[in-house]
């Protein structure tokens, strides 16, 4: 899913998918085709309790 742009690499637990995420981010594929906020940043703002 990360390699296709539909998920993000969760660096807190693993860096296995970081290269895939960076590649699709540069190519603006999947969630990277528009504006996107990392899920942990969204949660940090208190959007989910």
CNS distance restraints for C-alpha pairs under 8 A (distance, minus, plus):
assign (resid   1 and name CA) (resid   5 and name CA) 6.31 0.50 0.50
assign (resid   1 and name CA) (resid   6 and name CA) 5.14 0.50 0.50
assign (resid   1 and name CA) (resid   7 and name CA) 5.31 0.50 0.50
assign (resid   2 and name CA) (resid   6 and name CA) 5.68 0.50 0.50
assign (resid   2 and name CA) (resid   7 and name CA) 4.50 0.50 0.50
assign (resid   2 and name CA) (resid   8 and name CA) 5.47 0.50 0.50
assign (resid   2 and name CA) (resid   9 and name CA) 6.60 0.50 0.50
assign (resid   2 and name CA) (resid  17 and name CA) 6.72 0.50 0.50
assign (resid   2 and name CA) (resid  20 and name CA) 6.28 0.50 0.50
assign (resid   2 and name CA) (resid  21 and name CA) 5.81 0.50 0.50
assign (resid   3 and name CA) (resid  17 and name CA) 7.70 0.50 0.50
assign (resid   3 and name CA) (resid  20 and name CA) 4.93 0.50 0.50
assign (resid   3 and name CA) (resid  21 and name CA) 6.33 0.50 0.50
assign (resid   3 and name CA) (resid  23 and name CA) 7.94 0.50 0.50
assign (resid   3 and name CA) (resid  24 and name CA) 6.68 0.50 0.50
assign (resid   4 and name CA) (resid  24 and name CA) 6.84 0.50 0.50
assign (resid   4 and name CA) (resid  29 and name CA) 7.00 0.50 0.50
assign (resid   4 and name CA) (resid  30 and name CA) 6.56 0.50 0.50
assign (resid   5 and name CA) (resid  21 and name CA) 6.90 0.50 0.50
assign (resid   5 and name CA) (resid  24 and name CA) 5.66 0.50 0.50
assign (resid   5 and name CA) (resid  25 and name CA) 7.32 0.50 0.50
assign (resid   5 and name CA) (resid  29 and name CA) 5.34 0.50 0.50
assign (resid   5 and name CA) (resid  30 and name CA) 4.19 0.50 0.50
assign (resid   5 and name CA) (resid  31 and name CA) 5.77 0.50 0.50
assign (resid   5 and name CA) (resid  32 and name CA) 6.64 0.50 0.50
assign (resid   6 and name CA) (resid  30 and name CA) 5.30 0.50 0.50
assign (resid   6 and name CA) (resid  31 and name CA) 5.77 0.50 0.50
assign (resid   7 and name CA) (resid  31 and name CA) 7.62 0.50 0.50
assign (resid   8 and name CA) (resid  17 and name CA) 7.89 0.50 0.50
assign (resid   8 and name CA) (resid  21 and name CA) 6.28 0.50 0.50
assign (resid   8 and name CA) (resid  38 and name CA) 7.82 0.50 0.50
assign (resid   9 and name CA) (resid  14 and name CA) 7.67 0.50 0.50
assign (resid   9 and name CA) (resid  15 and name CA) 6.98 0.50 0.50
assign (resid   9 and name CA) (resid  16 and name CA) 7.60 0.50 0.50
assign (resid   9 and name CA) (resid  17 and name CA) 5.18 0.50 0.50
assign (resid   9 and name CA) (resid  18 and name CA) 5.44 0.50 0.50
assign (resid   9 and name CA) (resid  21 and name CA) 6.33 0.50 0.50
assign (resid  10 and name CA) (resid  14 and name CA) 6.38 0.50 0.50
assign (resid  10 and name CA) (resid  15 and name CA) 7.35 0.50 0.50
assign (resid  10 and name CA) (resid  17 and name CA) 7.99 0.50 0.50
assign (resid  11 and name CA) (resid  15 and name CA) 5.27 0.50 0.50
assign (resid  11 and name CA) (resid  18 and name CA) 7.42 0.50 0.50
assign (resid  17 and name CA) (resid  21 and name CA) 6.26 0.50 0.50
assign (resid  18 and name CA) (resid  22 and name CA) 6.16 0.50 0.50
assign (resid  19 and name CA) (resid  23 and name CA) 6.20 0.50 0.50
assign (resid  20 and name CA) (resid  24 and name CA) 6.34 0.50 0.50
assign (resid  21 and name CA) (resid  25 and name CA) 5.95 0.50 0.50
assign (resid  22 and name CA) (resid  26 and name CA) 6.21 0.50 0.50
assign (resid  23 and name CA) (resid  27 and name CA) 6.34 0.50 0.50
assign (resid  24 and name CA) (resid  28 and name CA) 5.89 0.50 0.50
assign (resid  24 and name CA) (resid  29 and name CA) 5.38 0.50 0.50
assign (resid  24 and name CA) (resid  30 and name CA) 7.73 0.50 0.50
assign (resid  24 and name CA) (resid  32 and name CA) 7.24 0.50 0.50
assign (resid  25 and name CA) (resid  29 and name CA) 6.41 0.50 0.50
assign (resid  25 and name CA) (resid  32 and name CA) 5.36 0.50 0.50
assign (resid  25 and name CA) (resid  33 and name CA) 7.92 0.50 0.50
assign (resid  28 and name CA) (resid  32 and name CA) 4.75 0.50 0.50
assign (resid  28 and name CA) (resid  33 and name CA) 4.39 0.50 0.50
assign (resid  28 and name CA) (resid  34 and name CA) 7.56 0.50 0.50
assign (resid  29 and name CA) (resid  33 and name CA) 5.08 0.50 0.50
assign (resid  31 and name CA) (resid  35 and name CA) 7.73 0.50 0.50
assign (resid  31 and name CA) (resid  36 and name CA) 6.48 0.50 0.50
assign (resid  32 and name CA) (resid  36 and name CA) 6.45 0.50 0.50
assign (resid  37 and name CA) (resid  41 and name CA) 6.69 0.50 0.50
assign (resid  37 and name CA) (resid  42 and name CA) 6.49 0.50 0.50
assign (resid  38 and name CA) (resid  42 and name CA) 6.39 0.50 0.50
assign (resid  39 and name CA) (resid  43 and name CA) 6.21 0.50 0.50
assign (resid  40 and name CA) (resid  44 and name CA) 6.01 0.50 0.50
assign (resid  41 and name CA) (resid  45 and name CA) 6.43 0.50 0.50
assign (resid  42 and name CA) (resid  46 and name CA) 7.06 0.50 0.50
assign (resid  42 and name CA) (resid  47 and name CA) 6.09 0.50 0.50
assign (resid  42 and name CA) (resid  48 and name CA) 7.97 0.50 0.50
assign (resid  43 and name CA) (resid  47 and name CA) 5.38 0.50 0.50
assign (resid  43 and name CA) (resid  48 and name CA) 5.63 0.50 0.50
assign (resid  43 and name CA) (resid  49 and name CA) 7.98 0.50 0.50
